[in-house]
Amino acid sequence: MTQGASANRQQQRSETSTRRLLEAAGELISEVGYTHMTLAAVGERAGYSRGIVTIKFGSKANLLAMVVDRITTGWSHKRWLPTIRDHNGLDGFLALISAINEEFQRDSKGVNLLYTLMFEAVGSNAELKEVFTEFHRSQRDDLADIVHRGVKDGSIRSDVGVEDEAAAVVSGLRGIGYQWLLDPEGFDPVPALEHLHRATEARLRPTGRG
C-alpha cells in the first residue's frame, strides 16, 4: 500500500469515527439531555472505547460545539433561502414553512435533537443560549426580509407588521415543535404545520388575490 493510500484510509477512518461519535452524542442528548450525557457513554454508544471522545474532541464543551454546529447547519432555514430566490415574497414565505414541514417528516431524529438543545438553552449553559439566541434572531430577520419583499412586490398585504409576522411564524414553529417533543405519541406536527401554512397565507394574501 502506498503512503498516499494509507493516509487516505486513515483520513476516512477518522471521518467515520467523528461522524459516529457526533451521531451517538446527538442520540444521547435527545434521550437524557446534554447535562446528563457523559463522554464515556458517547464512546460506548458509537462502538468505541470510553476514552476516545476526550482524545478526539478534548472536552465535553468541544463535543457540544460540534454537535450544535452540525444540527444548526443541517436545520437552518438558510438552506432553503436559495430555492426561493425566484419566488414572490408570499410564495417564498410559504415555501419555507412547507420545507420545514417536509423536514419534520423526513428527519424526526434531527428535530428531536434540535428542540432538545433549544429548550436546554434556556437553562444555565451560556454557550447554548448564545447559539440559539442568534439562531432565532437570524431566522426572524430573514423571514422579515421575505415579508418585506412581498409587501414591495404586492404579493403580501401592505398593512402587515413585517417583524410581527416573522416573529409570529417562528413562534408557531417553536410551539409546534415543543408540543411534538413533549408528546410525540399524542401530537402530530404535520397537520399543525399545514394549518400554520394555510392560516399564514390567508392572513398575508391581499384581498381579491387568489
C-alpha positions as CSV (number, residue, x, y, z in Angstrom):
1,M,0.0,0.0,0.0
2,T,1.4,3.4,-0.9
3,Q,1.9,6.1,1.6
4,G,-0.9,8.2,-0.1
5,A,-3.4,5.4,0.0
6,S,-2.6,4.7,3.7
7,A,-3.1,8.4,4.5
8,N,-6.5,8.4,2.7
9,R,-7.7,5.3,4.6
10,Q,-6.6,6.9,7.9
11,Q,-8.5,10.1,6.9
12,Q,-11.6,8.0,6.0
13,R,-11.4,6.2,9.4
14,S,-11.1,9.5,11.2
15,E,-14.1,11.0,9.4
16,T,-16.2,7.9,10.1
17,S,-15.3,7.9,13.8
18,T,-16.1,11.6,14.0
19,R,-19.5,11.1,12.3
20,R,-20.4,8.1,14.5
21,L,-19.4,9.9,17.7
22,L,-21.4,13.0,16.8
23,E,-24.4,10.8,15.9
24,A,-24.1,9.0,19.3
25,A,-23.8,12.3,21.1
26,G,-26.9,13.5,19.4
27,E,-28.8,10.4,20.3
28,L,-27.8,10.6,24.0
29,I,-28.6,14.3,24.2
30,S,-32.1,13.5,22.8
31,E,-32.5,10.8,25.4
32,V,-31.1,12.3,28.6
33,G,-30.1,15.9,27.8
34,Y,-26.7,17.5,27.4
35,T,-26.2,17.9,31.2
36,H,-26.5,14.1,31.9
37,M,-24.7,13.0,28.8
38,T,-21.2,11.6,29.6
39,L,-18.2,11.3,27.2
40,A,-17.8,7.7,28.2
41,A,-21.4,6.9,27.2
42,V,-20.9,8.6,23.8
43,G,-17.8,6.4,23.1
44,E,-19.7,3.3,24.1
45,R,-22.8,4.2,22.1
46,A,-20.6,4.8,19.0
47,G,-18.9,1.4,19.4
48,Y,-15.5,2.8,20.5
49,S,-13.6,3.0,23.8
50,R,-14.8,5.1,26.7
51,G,-11.9,7.5,26.3
52,I,-12.0,8.1,22.6
53,V,-14.2,11.2,22.9
54,T,-11.7,13.0,25.1
55,I,-8.9,12.1,22.7
56,K,-10.8,13.3,19.7
57,F,-12.6,16.3,21.0
58,G,-10.7,17.3,24.1
59,S,-13.7,18.2,26.2
60,K,-17.4,17.9,26.6
61,A,-17.8,21.6,25.6
62,N,-15.9,21.0,22.4
63,L,-18.0,18.0,21.5
64,L,-21.2,20.1,22.2
65,A,-19.9,22.8,19.9
66,M,-19.6,20.4,17.0
67,V,-23.0,18.8,17.7
68,V,-24.6,22.2,17.8
69,D,-22.9,23.3,14.6
70,R,-23.9,20.1,12.8
71,I,-27.5,20.3,13.8
72,T,-28.0,24.1,13.3
73,T,-26.3,23.9,9.9
74,G,-28.5,20.9,8.9
75,W,-31.7,22.6,10.2
76,S,-31.0,26.2,9.4
77,H,-33.7,28.0,7.3
78,K,-30.8,29.4,5.3
79,R,-30.5,26.0,3.5
80,W,-33.8,26.8,1.7
81,L,-33.3,30.5,1.0
82,P,-31.6,29.9,-2.4
83,T,-34.5,27.8,-3.5
84,I,-37.0,30.7,-3.1
85,R,-34.9,33.4,-4.7
86,D,-37.2,33.5,-7.8
87,H,-40.4,33.3,-5.8
88,N,-42.5,36.4,-4.9
89,G,-42.5,37.3,-1.2
90,L,-45.6,35.4,-0.2
91,D,-44.8,32.2,-2.1
92,G,-41.3,32.3,-0.7
93,F,-42.5,32.7,2.8
94,L,-44.9,29.8,2.4
95,A,-42.3,27.7,0.7
96,L,-40.1,27.9,3.8
97,I,-43.0,26.7,6.0
98,S,-43.6,23.8,3.6
99,A,-39.9,22.9,3.6
100,I,-39.8,22.8,7.4
101,N,-42.9,20.6,7.3
102,E,-41.1,18.2,5.0
103,E,-38.1,18.1,7.3
104,F,-40.3,17.2,10.2
105,Q,-41.5,14.2,8.3
106,R,-38.1,13.3,6.9
107,D,-35.8,13.8,9.9
108,S,-37.6,13.3,13.1
109,K,-34.4,12.4,15.0
110,G,-32.9,15.7,13.9
111,V,-36.0,17.6,15.0
112,N,-35.8,15.9,18.4
113,L,-32.2,16.8,18.9
114,L,-32.7,20.4,17.7
115,Y,-35.5,21.1,20.1
116,T,-33.8,19.3,23.0
117,L,-30.9,21.6,22.6
118,M,-33.1,24.6,22.1
119,F,-35.0,24.1,25.3
120,E,-31.9,23.2,27.3
121,A,-30.5,26.6,26.1
122,V,-32.9,28.4,28.4
123,G,-31.0,26.9,31.3
124,S,-27.5,27.7,32.6
125,N,-25.5,26.7,29.5
126,A,-24.3,30.1,28.2
127,E,-22.8,28.6,25.0
128,L,-26.1,27.0,24.0
129,K,-28.0,30.2,24.9
130,E,-25.8,32.3,22.7
131,V,-26.0,29.9,19.8
132,F,-29.8,29.6,19.8
133,T,-30.4,33.3,20.5
134,E,-28.5,34.1,17.3
135,F,-30.3,31.2,15.5
136,H,-33.7,32.7,16.3
137,R,-32.6,36.3,15.6
138,S,-31.3,35.3,12.2
139,Q,-34.5,33.4,11.4
140,R,-36.7,36.3,12.3
141,D,-34.6,38.7,10.4
142,D,-34.5,36.6,7.2
143,L,-38.3,35.9,7.4
144,A,-38.9,39.6,7.9
145,D,-36.9,40.4,4.8
146,I,-39.1,37.9,2.8
147,V,-42.3,39.5,4.1
148,H,-40.9,43.0,3.3
149,R,-40.1,41.8,-0.3
150,G,-43.7,40.5,-0.5
151,V,-45.1,43.9,0.5
152,K,-43.0,45.6,-2.2
153,D,-43.9,43.2,-4.9
154,G,-47.6,43.2,-4.0
155,S,-48.0,39.6,-3.1
156,I,-48.4,40.4,0.7
157,R,-50.8,43.0,2.1
158,S,-49.3,46.4,2.5
159,D,-50.6,46.9,6.1
160,V,-48.9,43.9,7.7
161,G,-46.4,44.3,10.5
162,V,-43.3,42.9,8.9
163,E,-41.4,42.0,12.0
164,D,-44.5,40.9,13.8
165,E,-45.4,38.4,11.1
166,A,-41.9,36.9,11.1
167,A,-41.9,36.6,14.8
168,A,-45.4,35.0,14.7
169,V,-44.4,32.3,12.3
170,V,-41.2,31.5,14.2
171,S,-43.2,31.3,17.4
172,G,-45.7,29.0,15.7
173,L,-42.9,26.7,14.6
174,R,-41.4,26.6,18.0
175,G,-44.7,25.9,19.7
176,I,-45.5,23.0,17.3
177,G,-42.0,21.6,17.8
178,Y,-42.4,21.8,21.6
179,Q,-45.7,20.0,21.7
180,W,-44.4,17.3,19.4
181,L,-41.2,16.9,21.6
182,L,-43.4,16.8,24.8
183,D,-46.0,14.3,23.5
184,P,-44.8,12.6,20.3
185,E,-47.5,9.9,20.5
186,G,-50.3,12.3,21.1
187,F,-49.4,15.3,19.0
188,D,-48.9,15.1,15.2
189,P,-47.0,18.2,14.0
190,V,-47.8,17.7,10.3
191,P,-51.5,18.9,10.4
192,A,-50.4,21.7,12.7
193,L,-47.8,22.8,10.2
194,E,-50.2,22.5,7.4
195,H,-52.7,24.7,9.3
196,L,-49.9,27.2,10.0
197,H,-49.2,27.4,6.3
198,R,-52.9,27.9,5.4
199,A,-53.5,30.5,8.2
200,T,-50.4,32.4,7.2
201,E,-51.4,32.5,3.6
202,A,-54.9,33.7,4.4
203,R,-53.6,36.4,6.7
204,L,-51.0,37.8,4.3
205,R,-52.5,37.4,0.9
206,P,-54.1,40.7,-0.3
207,T,-57.9,40.8,-0.6
208,G,-59.0,39.8,-4.1
209,R,-55.9,37.9,-5.0
210,G,-56.1,34.2,-5.3
